[in-house]
């Protein structure tokens, strides 16, 4: 049902905007997804991603990047230029959590391309309006993610 809604919405935007509406492109299950982390979102000692790293923002569109095609320096460059530089709190990116799009979908969430501010930017969407489910889904995503500390 949700996929049907996304497809109808995509068709609407494509008919309205033409090829400029590629922001609703579904991300492949095999795509590596990176979420950039500030220090309070991970434990370096035991290499653990905290659930807080995957709690959705108020608009329920969590910012991530599709990084399968990139080498490590290029991924960190995106984090510095498009995430750290735009943070309003001034916190620096110290790590990232990598997982696959299929891991996100196993939590009954979805991930779609959203090429602003970068062509590889995406959003984790389909969060329930009930906040009680957010912590459980965030904890599952954190468990599946691999923590990489910034070099």
Buried (B, 14 or more C-beta within 10 A) or exposed (E): EEEEEBEEEBEEBBEEEEEEBBBBEBBEEEBBBBBBBBEEBBEEEEEBBBBBBBBBEEEBBBBBBBBBEBEEEEBBEBBBEBBBEEEEEEEEBBBBBBBBBBBBBBBEBBBBBBEEEBEBBBBBBBBEEEEEEBEEBBBBBBEBBEBBEBE
